[in-house]
Amino acid sequence: MALKVNIVARTHDVWEGEAQSVVVPALSGELGILPGRQPILAALASGEVRVTDTAGATHTFHVDGGFANVDRDIITVLADYAKLG
């Protein structure tokens, strides 16, 4: 089972794909997300979102603020600012 991931900045889409796991920089610390996670809405701090795709490759994105929404294995990261790397 894979997660559907969308990472969106205020002005543009950054990345979309399927993943094994995602780690986001929540205000209270890093939040790891795996398939089957209960729904959650988390405020984001500045930091890195790490996405491990279904092939095992890791993609890293820098974000500044925003929210991460998890619902039914769909993760949407809505960031004030986001870029690859």
Short mmCIF file of the C-alpha atoms (twelve columns), coordinates in Angstrom:
data_MODEL
# 
_entry.id   MODEL 
# 
loop_
_atom_site.group_PDB 
_atom_site.id 
_atom_site.type_symbol 
_atom_site.label_atom_id 
_atom_site.label_alt_id 
_atom_site.label_comp_id 
_atom_site.label_asym_id 
_atom_site.label_seq_id 
_atom_site.Cartn_x 
_atom_site.Cartn_y 
_atom_site.Cartn_z 
_atom_site.pdbx_PDB_model_num 
ATOM 1  C CA . MET A 1  0.000  0.000  0.000  1 
ATOM 2  C CA . ALA A 2  1.406  3.403  -0.985 1 
ATOM 3  C CA . LEU A 3  0.796  6.954  0.137  1 
ATOM 4  C CA . LYS A 4  -0.288 9.576  -2.396 1 
ATOM 5  C CA . VAL A 5  1.742  12.715 -1.741 1 
ATOM 6  C CA . ASN A 6  1.213  16.289 -2.947 1 
ATOM 7  C CA . ILE A 7  3.615  19.049 -1.929 1 
ATOM 8  C CA . VAL A 8  2.320  22.499 -2.822 1 
ATOM 9  C CA . ALA A 9  3.839  25.940 -2.268 1 
ATOM 10 C CA . ARG A 10 1.772  29.077 -2.144 1 
ATOM 11 C CA . THR A 11 2.526  29.851 -5.807 1 
ATOM 12 C CA . HIS A 12 3.094  26.454 -7.460 1 
ATOM 13 C CA . ASP A 13 2.994  22.668 -7.229 1 
ATOM 14 C CA . VAL A 14 6.334  21.258 -6.062 1 
ATOM 15 C CA . TRP A 15 6.044  17.452 -6.204 1 
ATOM 16 C CA . GLU A 16 3.402  14.754 -6.629 1 
ATOM 17 C CA . GLY A 17 3.822  11.002 -6.442 1 
ATOM 18 C CA . GLU A 18 3.515  7.824  -4.418 1 
ATOM 19 C CA . ALA A 19 5.599  7.067  -1.361 1 
ATOM 20 C CA . GLN A 20 6.392  4.438  1.257  1 
ATOM 21 C CA . SER A 21 6.840  7.060  3.982  1 
ATOM 22 C CA . VAL A 22 6.952  10.792 4.618  1 
ATOM 23 C CA . VAL A 23 8.545  12.816 7.420  1 
ATOM 24 C CA . VAL A 24 7.408  16.416 8.008  1 
ATOM 25 C CA . PRO A 25 8.750  19.102 10.383 1 
ATOM 26 C CA . ALA A 26 5.743  19.614 12.663 1 
ATOM 27 C CA . LEU A 27 5.872  22.401 15.259 1 
ATOM 28 C CA . SER A 28 6.290  19.831 18.046 1 
ATOM 29 C CA . GLY A 29 9.027  17.869 16.219 1 
ATOM 30 C CA . GLU A 30 9.334  15.533 13.259 1 
ATOM 31 C CA . LEU A 31 6.225  13.568 12.352 1 
ATOM 32 C CA . GLY A 32 6.650  10.281 10.483 1 
ATOM 33 C CA . ILE A 33 3.778  9.125  8.289  1 
ATOM 34 C CA . LEU A 34 3.247  5.571  7.052  1 
ATOM 35 C CA . PRO A 35 0.302  3.991  5.210  1 
ATOM 36 C CA . GLY A 36 -2.707 3.451  7.471  1 
ATOM 37 C CA . ARG A 37 -2.040 6.546  9.602  1 
ATOM 38 C CA . GLN A 38 -5.065 8.032  11.321 1 
ATOM 39 C CA . PRO A 39 -6.162 11.407 9.915  1 
ATOM 40 C CA . ILE A 40 -4.166 14.356 11.212 1 
ATOM 41 C CA . LEU A 41 -3.666 18.035 10.495 1 
ATOM 42 C CA . ALA A 42 -0.274 19.364 11.643 1 
ATOM 43 C CA . ALA A 43 1.176  22.867 11.545 1 
ATOM 44 C CA . LEU A 44 4.642  22.901 10.013 1 
ATOM 45 C CA . ALA A 45 7.816  24.575 11.200 1 
ATOM 46 C CA . SER A 46 10.675 25.502 8.901  1 
ATOM 47 C CA . GLY A 47 12.614 22.398 7.985  1 
ATOM 48 C CA . GLU A 48 12.797 19.469 5.629  1 
ATOM 49 C CA . VAL A 49 10.110 17.177 4.293  1 
ATOM 50 C CA . ARG A 50 11.591 13.776 3.422  1 
ATOM 51 C CA . VAL A 51 9.673  11.540 1.029  1 
ATOM 52 C CA . THR A 52 10.770 7.945  0.424  1 
ATOM 53 C CA . ASP A 53 9.146  6.951  -2.850 1 
ATOM 54 C CA . THR A 54 7.943  3.472  -3.773 1 
ATOM 55 C CA . ALA A 55 11.291 2.688  -5.448 1 
ATOM 56 C CA . GLY A 56 13.151 3.513  -2.215 1 
ATOM 57 C CA . ALA A 57 14.635 6.846  -3.360 1 
ATOM 58 C CA . THR A 58 14.504 9.746  -0.893 1 
ATOM 59 C CA . HIS A 59 13.422 13.216 -2.011 1 
ATOM 60 C CA . THR A 60 14.072 16.182 0.275  1 
ATOM 61 C CA . PHE A 61 12.175 19.480 0.202  1 
ATOM 62 C CA . HIS A 62 12.788 22.589 2.284  1 
ATOM 63 C CA . VAL A 63 9.587  24.177 3.626  1 
ATOM 64 C CA . ASP A 64 8.861  27.302 5.659  1 
ATOM 65 C CA . GLY A 65 5.589  27.069 7.540  1 
ATOM 66 C CA . GLY A 66 2.251  25.745 6.397  1 
ATOM 67 C CA . PHE A 67 0.293  22.585 7.148  1 
ATOM 68 C CA . ALA A 68 0.382  18.847 6.480  1 
ATOM 69 C CA . ASN A 69 -2.932 17.062 6.079  1 
ATOM 70 C CA . VAL A 70 -3.180 13.254 6.219  1 
ATOM 71 C CA . ASP A 71 -6.437 11.521 5.290  1 
ATOM 72 C CA . ARG A 72 -6.921 7.998  3.900  1 
ATOM 73 C CA . ASP A 73 -3.279 7.584  2.815  1 
ATOM 74 C CA . ILE A 74 -3.334 10.921 1.005  1 
ATOM 75 C CA . ILE A 75 -0.827 13.474 2.268  1 
ATOM 76 C CA . THR A 76 -1.037 17.095 1.249  1 
ATOM 77 C CA . VAL A 77 1.722  19.455 2.349  1 
ATOM 78 C CA . LEU A 78 0.609  23.072 1.927  1 
ATOM 79 C CA . ALA A 79 3.647  25.245 2.532  1 
ATOM 80 C CA . ASP A 80 4.157  28.986 2.529  1 
ATOM 81 C CA . TYR A 81 7.442  28.254 0.740  1 
ATOM 82 C CA . ALA A 82 8.750  24.916 -0.597 1 
ATOM 83 C CA . LYS A 83 11.556 23.847 -2.911 1 
ATOM 84 C CA . LEU A 84 13.380 20.683 -3.822 1 
ATOM 85 C CA . GLY A 85 16.682 20.111 -2.118 1 
# 
